[in-house]
């Protein structure tokens, strides 16, 4: 949905800055011991984390031991509106992953399968530098298609495509007038049943 979040973007940027003061960005480590190139944090009643013990959702920030910041209404309302526009009424996310991409950062092909509630869609909001999202199929080796994303664009997927492989190509150098040399991605999910 091209430009779906543009009207909300200034408030989203301010809200993200407040959340990051409470729960700063960090580069998590995969179970295989690799440092993720994407820095991340979370808000909501649960947050996605990874370390040597695996991928999971946790109510507490493993860095501080405190609960993740609550999800502000401006975020949950945007996610619900986008999901409804995408054909998924009554979406109530309990997790918002906040990812920061700097030039060179990427996200390899993966499935979002750590959520207990897989009937709910995934809602992804792009802010800052443009990126190329790649969307594949049910198998990692399925052909992918590139989807260019700009500031304010939103992607919603669910139903048959809920577990399809997807990722983000390495972020190119650039300077966004509001966010500088970065892309912020908000990914909303219903993680718990």
C-alpha positions as CSV (number, residue, x, y, z in Angstrom):
1,X,0.0,0.0,0.0
2,X,2.0,2.9,-1.4
3,X,2.2,5.9,1.0
4,X,-0.4,4.4,3.4
5,X,1.5,5.7,6.5
6,X,2.7,9.0,5.1
7,X,0.2,11.1,7.0
8,X,1.2,9.4,10.2
9,X,5.0,9.4,9.5
10,X,5.9,12.5,11.6
11,X,4.1,11.2,14.7
12,X,5.6,7.7,14.1
13,X,9.1,9.1,13.9
14,X,8.6,11.0,17.2
15,X,7.1,7.9,18.9
16,X,9.9,5.6,17.8
17,X,12.4,8.1,19.2
18,X,10.7,7.9,22.6
19,X,10.5,4.1,22.5
20,X,14.2,3.8,21.6
21,X,15.1,5.9,24.7
22,X,13.3,3.3,26.8
23,X,14.6,0.2,24.9
24,X,17.6,1.1,22.8
25,X,18.5,-0.6,19.5
26,X,20.8,-3.5,19.6
27,X,22.3,-6.1,17.3
28,X,21.1,-9.5,18.4
29,X,22.9,-12.7,17.8
30,X,21.4,-15.7,15.9
31,X,21.4,-19.2,17.4
32,X,24.3,-19.9,15.1
33,X,26.3,-17.1,16.7
34,X,26.0,-14.6,13.9
35,X,25.5,-10.9,14.7
36,X,22.5,-9.5,12.8
37,X,23.2,-6.6,10.6
38,X,19.8,-5.1,11.4
39,X,19.6,-3.4,14.8
40,X,16.3,-3.9,16.6
41,X,14.1,-3.3,19.6
42,X,10.5,-4.0,20.4
43,X,7.3,-2.6,21.9
44,X,4.1,-4.3,23.0
45,X,3.2,-7.0,25.5
46,X,5.9,-9.2,24.0
47,X,9.0,-8.8,21.8
48,X,10.9,-10.9,19.4
49,X,14.4,-11.9,20.5
50,X,17.2,-14.1,19.3
51,X,20.3,-15.4,21.0
52,X,22.3,-18.6,21.2
53,X,19.3,-20.4,22.7
54,X,17.0,-19.7,19.8
55,X,14.3,-17.4,18.3
56,X,11.3,-16.6,20.6
57,X,9.0,-14.0,22.0
58,X,9.6,-12.7,25.5
59,X,7.7,-10.2,27.6
60,X,11.0,-8.8,28.9
61,X,14.0,-7.1,27.2
62,X,16.9,-9.6,27.7
63,X,19.4,-6.7,27.9
64,X,17.7,-5.0,30.9
65,X,15.3,-7.6,32.3
66,X,12.5,-5.1,32.2
67,X,9.3,-5.3,30.2
68,X,9.2,-4.0,26.7
69,X,7.6,-0.5,26.4
70,X,3.9,-0.6,25.8
71,X,2.7,-0.3,22.2
72,X,1.5,3.3,21.7
73,X,-2.0,3.8,20.3
74,X,-0.6,5.6,17.2
75,X,1.2,2.4,16.2
76,X,-1.5,-0.2,17.0
77,X,-4.2,1.9,15.3
78,X,-2.1,2.3,12.1
79,X,-1.5,-1.5,12.1
80,X,-5.2,-2.2,12.5
81,X,-6.2,0.2,9.7
82,X,-3.5,-1.3,7.4
83,X,-4.6,-4.8,8.1
84,X,-8.2,-3.9,7.5
85,X,-7.3,-2.3,4.2
86,X,-5.5,-5.5,3.3
87,X,-8.5,-7.7,4.1
88,X,-7.8,-8.6,7.7
89,X,-10.4,-7.1,10.0
90,X,-10.0,-6.9,13.7
91,X,-6.2,-7.2,13.8
92,X,-4.9,-6.4,17.3
93,X,-1.1,-6.7,17.3
94,X,0.6,-7.6,20.6
95,X,4.2,-7.2,19.2
96,X,5.9,-4.5,17.2
97,X,9.4,-5.2,16.1
98,X,11.3,-2.0,15.4
99,X,14.2,-2.6,13.0
100,X,16.9,-0.1,12.0
101,X,18.7,-0.7,8.7
102,X,21.8,1.3,8.0
103,X,23.5,1.1,4.5
104,X,24.6,-2.4,3.9
105,X,22.2,-4.0,6.4
106,X,20.0,-6.7,5.1
107,X,17.6,-9.4,6.2
108,X,18.1,-12.8,4.6
109,X,15.1,-14.9,3.4
110,X,13.1,-16.2,6.4
111,X,9.6,-17.1,7.5
112,X,7.8,-15.4,10.4
113,X,6.9,-18.6,12.2
114,X,7.6,-17.9,15.9
115,X,4.1,-16.6,16.4
116,X,1.5,-18.8,18.0
117,X,-1.3,-17.0,16.1
118,X,-0.7,-17.6,12.4
119,X,-4.2,-16.6,11.4
120,X,-3.3,-13.0,12.0
121,X,-1.4,-11.1,9.2
122,X,2.0,-9.4,9.3
123,X,1.9,-5.7,8.9
124,X,5.2,-4.0,7.8
125,X,5.7,-0.2,7.7
126,X,8.7,1.4,6.0
127,X,10.2,4.8,7.1
128,X,13.3,6.5,5.9
129,X,15.6,5.3,3.1
130,X,14.0,3.2,0.3
131,X,14.5,-0.5,0.4
132,X,13.9,-3.6,-1.7
133,X,11.7,-6.1,0.0
134,X,11.8,-9.6,-1.6
135,X,8.8,-11.9,-1.3
136,X,9.0,-15.5,-2.3
137,X,6.9,-18.6,-1.7
138,X,6.3,-21.4,0.7
139,X,9.8,-22.9,0.1
140,X,13.1,-21.1,0.4
141,X,14.0,-22.1,-3.1
142,X,10.9,-20.6,-4.6
143,X,11.4,-17.6,-6.9
144,X,11.3,-14.3,-5.2
145,X,10.0,-11.0,-6.6
146,X,11.4,-7.6,-5.6
147,X,9.1,-5.0,-4.1
148,X,10.6,-1.5,-3.9
149,X,9.5,0.3,-0.7
150,X,9.6,4.0,0.1
151,X,9.0,6.2,3.1
152,X,5.4,5.6,4.2
153,X,4.7,2.4,2.3
154,X,3.0,-0.5,4.1
155,X,3.0,-4.2,3.2
156,X,0.4,-6.6,4.6
157,X,0.4,-10.4,4.1
158,X,-1.4,-13.3,5.6
159,X,-3.7,-16.2,4.8
160,X,-2.1,-18.5,2.3
161,X,1.0,-16.3,2.1
162,X,1.5,-15.9,5.9
163,X,4.5,-18.3,6.0
164,X,6.0,-17.4,2.7
165,X,9.7,-16.6,2.7
166,X,10.7,-12.9,2.5
167,X,13.6,-10.6,3.2
168,X,15.3,-7.3,2.5
169,X,18.1,-6.7,0.1
170,X,21.2,-4.8,1.4
171,X,20.2,-1.2,2.0
172,X,21.8,1.2,-0.4
173,X,23.6,4.4,0.6
174,X,21.5,7.5,0.8
175,X,20.2,10.3,3.0
176,X,16.6,10.6,3.9
177,X,15.5,14.2,4.8
178,X,14.0,13.1,8.1
179,X,15.8,10.0,9.2
180,X,19.2,10.4,7.6
181,X,21.2,7.4,6.6
182,X,18.7,4.8,7.8
183,X,15.5,2.9,7.2
184,X,13.2,2.1,10.1
185,X,10.8,-0.8,9.7
186,X,7.9,-1.5,12.0
187,X,6.6,-5.0,11.9
188,X,3.4,-5.8,13.7
189,X,2.4,-9.3,14.7
190,X,-0.1,-11.1,16.8
191,X,2.5,-13.4,18.5
192,X,0.4,-14.9,21.3
193,X,-2.9,-16.7,21.1
